[in-house]
């Protein structure tokens, strides 16, 4: 695609995105009337950048351990290419509370956490009709790279290839998975699994800081019923907003209020605890960090600010 055609394409899409903002909010309210948009979604609608390569990380490794499908598969935790985590990866994660045991999820616990503003350079949602008109498959990767003028030999091109390949992989037996290329399709997936009486929440930090800081848990609130599945959606690196969403069973979601040990900064965090990890690969980084075996104990983790969780509200 030559430069003029690319500019025309991106301009038309950008105008469509701007025109759709109010419609997206209306769609959310019509399908999920009992919950406000989580900040992870609201910020994309309000501040998302026009689609293009600018929304992709030039150096994904600069962000320590991303949940989702980027480096370690979320949930059952298959390490990419079946390899064990490297010593460097483990060393990087030992200084921050990536995973922790459920027994430590209580008031007074101290966590080493890093809250980074991940939404400043994020790409916008495309209207569903636009997203549906753009190929999203491994066989169409050359066309996608050409359409958005992505260098086939770049880090960004590799990120696109990996994401689409991950989206095409079948989910494990206990999960339903879906890569949503529009807000409407993401909402529809959620309601198909949970109904319309749903709550949704994402992590909100009073301030962000690239440094790892100590936080103290103030209190913990469980969100879902024990026997009910939840849906987790994880923002991905892509040329427009794409979320990897999946159902989680035998998994509990919590709202956890934190306060900075040194500066008193407040955080409303989301924590997910997996009660049964017996189906996870023994190579999962959680077992390496916590020195436990699959299925032995419930394992928890915080959700980054650009992910969110949904659950069926109690009647």
C-alpha positions in Angstrom: 0.0 0.0 0.0 1.5 3.3 -1.0 1.7 6.3 1.4 -1.2 8.2 -0.1 -3.5 5.1 0.2 -2.4 4.4 3.7 -3.1 8.0 4.8 -6.5 7.9 3.2 -7.3 4.6 4.9 -6.1 5.7 8.3 -7.9 9.1 8.0 -11.2 7.4 7.1 -10.9 4.9 10.0 -9.9 7.7 12.4 -13.0 9.7 11.5 -15.1 6.6 12.0 -13.6 5.9 15.4 -14.3 9.5 16.5 -17.9 9.3 15.3 -18.4 6.0 17.1 -17.3 7.0 20.7 -20.8 8.0 21.9 -22.2 4.9 20.1 -19.8 2.6 21.9 -20.9 4.0 25.3 -24.5 3.6 24.4 -23.8 0.0 23.3 -22.1 -0.8 26.5 -25.0 0.6 28.6 -27.6 -1.2 26.5 -25.9 -4.6 26.9 -24.4 -4.2 30.4 -26.8 -1.8 32.1 -25.7 -2.6 35.7 -22.0 -1.8 35.6 -20.1 1.3 34.5 -17.3 0.8 32.0 -14.0 -0.2 33.7 -11.2 2.4 33.4 -9.3 0.0 31.1 -12.1 0.3 28.5 -13.1 3.9 29.2 -9.6 5.3 28.7 -9.4 3.6 25.3 -12.7 5.1 24.2 -11.7 8.6 25.4 -8.0 8.7 24.6 -7.2 5.8 22.1 -4.8 6.8 19.3 -5.7 6.3 15.7 -5.0 2.8 14.4 -1.5 2.2 13.2 1.9 0.8 14.1 2.3 3.6 16.7 0.1 1.6 19.1 2.6 -1.3 19.1 5.5 -1.5 21.6 8.8 -1.0 19.8 10.4 -3.1 22.5 7.8 -5.3 24.2 10.4 -6.7 26.6 10.7 -3.3 28.3 7.4 -4.0 30.1 8.0 -6.6 32.8 5.9 -9.7 32.6 2.7 -8.9 30.7 -0.3 -11.1 31.4 -2.3 -12.0 28.3 -0.9 -14.0 25.4 2.4 -12.1 24.9 5.1 -14.1 26.6 3.5 -16.6 29.0 0.1 -17.9 28.1 -2.4 -16.5 30.7 -4.2 -19.0 32.9 -2.8 -22.5 32.1 0.6 -20.8 31.5 2.2 -22.5 28.5 5.7 -20.9 28.1 6.1 -19.9 24.5 7.8 -22.6 22.4 7.7 -25.0 25.5 10.8 -23.4 27.0 11.4 -22.9 30.7 11.6 -19.3 31.8 15.2 -18.0 31.5 17.2 -17.1 34.6 17.0 -13.5 33.6 13.2 -13.6 33.4 12.9 -15.2 36.8 15.4 -12.7 38.3 13.3 -9.8 36.8 10.1 -11.1 38.4 11.5 -12.0 41.8 11.6 -8.3 42.8 7.9 -7.7 42.0 4.8 -9.6 43.3 3.8 -11.1 40.0 2.2 -14.2 41.5 1.5 -14.9 45.2 -0.3 -17.5 47.3 -3.9 -17.0 48.2 -3.0 -17.3 51.9 -1.3 -13.9 51.6 -4.4 -12.1 50.3 -5.5 -10.3 53.4 -5.2 -6.9 55.1 -1.7 -6.0 56.2 0.1 -8.1 53.6 2.9 -6.2 51.9 3.3 -6.5 48.1 6.1 -5.2 45.8 4.2 -3.8 42.9 4.7 -1.7 39.8 1.8 0.4 38.4 2.8 1.6 34.9 0.6 3.8 32.7 -0.1 1.4 29.9 -2.9 3.3 28.3 -1.1 6.5 27.2 -0.1 5.2 23.8 -2.9 2.6 23.3 -4.8 2.3 20.0 -8.5 3.0 19.7 -11.3 0.6 19.2 -12.5 0.3 15.6 -16.2 0.3 14.9 -17.3 -3.3 14.5 -18.2 -3.0 10.9 -14.7 -1.6 10.2 -12.9 -4.3 12.3 -14.9 -7.0 10.6 -13.9 -5.8 7.2 -10.1 -6.1 8.0 -8.6 -9.6 7.8 -7.4 -11.1 11.1 -5.8 -14.5 10.4 -2.4 -16.0 10.0 -2.8 -16.4 6.3 -3.6 -12.7 6.0 -0.6 -11.4 7.9 1.2 -10.1 4.8 -2.0 -8.2 3.8 -2.3 -6.8 7.4 1.3 -5.7 7.4 0.9 -4.0 4.0 -2.4 -2.3 5.0 -0.8 -0.7 8.0 2.7 -0.2 6.5 4.4 -2.4 9.0 7.9 -3.5 8.1 7.7 -7.4 7.8 11.1 -7.7 9.5 10.3 -5.5 12.5 9.5 -6.3 16.1 6.0 -4.9 15.5 5.4 -7.4 12.7 6.5 -10.3 14.9 4.1 -9.1 17.6 1.2 -9.1 15.1 2.1 -12.6 13.9 2.4 -14.0 17.4 -0.9 -12.4 18.6 -2.9 -13.8 15.7 -1.3 -17.2 16.0 -2.2 -17.2 19.7 -5.8 -16.2 18.9 -6.1 -19.1 16.5 -4.9 -21.7 19.0 -7.7 -23.7 20.6 -8.3 -23.0 24.2 -7.8 -25.6 26.9 -10.8 -27.8 27.9 -11.9 -25.6 30.8 -11.9 -22.3 29.1 -13.7 -20.5 26.3 -11.5 -18.0 24.6 -12.1 -15.2 22.1 -10.0 -12.4 20.6 -12.3 -9.4 20.3 -11.4 -6.9 17.6 -14.1 -4.4 18.6 -15.8 -3.3 21.8 -19.1 -4.6 20.5 -17.7 -8.1 20.0 -16.0 -8.1 23.4 -19.3 -7.1 25.1 -21.2 -9.8 23.2 -18.7 -12.5 24.2 -19.1 -11.4 27.9 -22.9 -11.4 27.8 -23.0 -14.8 26.0 -21.1 -16.3 29.0 -22.4 -14.3 31.9 -25.7 -12.7 30.8 -26.5 -9.0 31.1 -26.5 -8.6 34.9 -22.8 -8.3 35.1 -20.2 -6.3 37.0 -16.9 -5.3 35.5 -13.8 -3.7 37.0 -10.2 -2.9 36.3 -7.2 -1.8 38.3 -7.0 1.9 39.0 -3.8 3.5 40.5 -3.9 7.0 42.0 -0.5 7.5 40.4 1.8 5.5 38.2 5.5 5.0 38.7 8.0 2.9 36.7 9.7 1.9 40.0 8.7 -1.1 42.0 7.2 0.1 45.3 5.9 -1.4 48.5 2.1 -1.4 49.0 0.1 -2.6 51.9 -3.3 -4.4 51.5 -6.0 -2.4 53.3 -9.0 -4.7 52.6 -10.2 -7.4 50.2 -13.7 -7.8 48.7 -14.7 -11.0 46.8 -16.7 -10.3 43.6 -18.0 -13.5 42.2 -19.9 -16.5 43.6 -17.8 -19.6 44.2 -19.5 -21.7 41.6 -19.7 -19.0 38.9 -17.2 -18.5 36.0 -15.7 -15.1 35.4 -14.5 -13.5 32.1 -11.1 -11.9 32.0 -10.1 -9.6 29.1 -6.5 -8.6 28.4 -5.5 -5.7 26.1 -3.0 -6.8 23.4 -0.3 -5.1 21.4 -1.9 -4.5 18.0 -2.5 -1.8 15.4 -6.0 -1.2 16.8 -7.6 -2.2 20.1 -7.8 -6.0 20.5 -8.6 -7.8 23.7 -7.9 -11.5 24.4 -10.9 -12.6 26.5 -11.6 -16.0 28.1 -13.7 -17.6 30.7 -12.2 -18.9 34.0 -13.7 -21.5 36.2 -12.7 -22.4 39.7 -11.3 -18.9 39.8 -12.2 -16.0 42.1 -12.0 -12.3 41.5 -11.3 -9.7 44.2 -11.2 -6.0 44.5 -8.2 -5.2 46.7 -7.6 -1.7 48.2 -3.9 -0.9 48.6 -2.0 2.0 50.0 1.7 2.9 49.2 3.9 2.1 52.2 6.0 5.2 51.6 3.8 7.8 50.0 0.2 6.7 50.9 -0.8 6.5 47.2 -4.1 4.6 46.9 -4.8 1.8 44.4 -8.0 0.0 43.7 -6.6 -3.3 42.3 -8.1 -6.4 40.7 -6.8 -9.7 41.9 -7.6 -13.1 40.4 -7.0 -16.3 42.3 -6.9 -19.7 40.5 -8.2 -22.4 42.9 -7.1 -25.3 40.7 -3.8 -25.1 38.9 -3.5 -28.9 38.2 -4.0 -28.3 34.4 -1.2 -25.8 34.2 2.1 -26.8 32.7 4.9 -27.4 35.3 6.9 -24.9 33.3 4.6 -22.1 34.3 6.6 -19.2 35.7 4.3 -19.1 38.8 5.6 -22.4 40.0 9.2 -21.4 39.4 8.7 -18.2 41.4 6.6 -19.6 44.3 8.4 -23.0 44.5 5.1 -25.0 44.4 3.8 -27.7 42.3 0.7 -27.7 39.9 -2.6 -28.2 41.8 -1.0 -27.9 45.3 -2.2 -24.5 46.3 -4.4 -21.6 45.0 -2.3 -19.0 43.1 -3.2 -15.4 42.7 -2.0 -12.4 40.7 -2.8 -8.7 40.2 -4.3 -7.6 36.8 -2.5 -4.7 35.0 -4.3 -1.5 34.4 -5.2 -2.4 30.8 -7.0 -5.6 31.7 -10.4 -6.1 33.3 -12.6 -8.8 34.8 -16.3 -9.4 34.6 -18.6 -11.5 36.8 -22.3 -12.3 37.1 -23.9 -10.1 39.8 -25.9 -11.7 42.6 -29.6 -11.4 42.2 
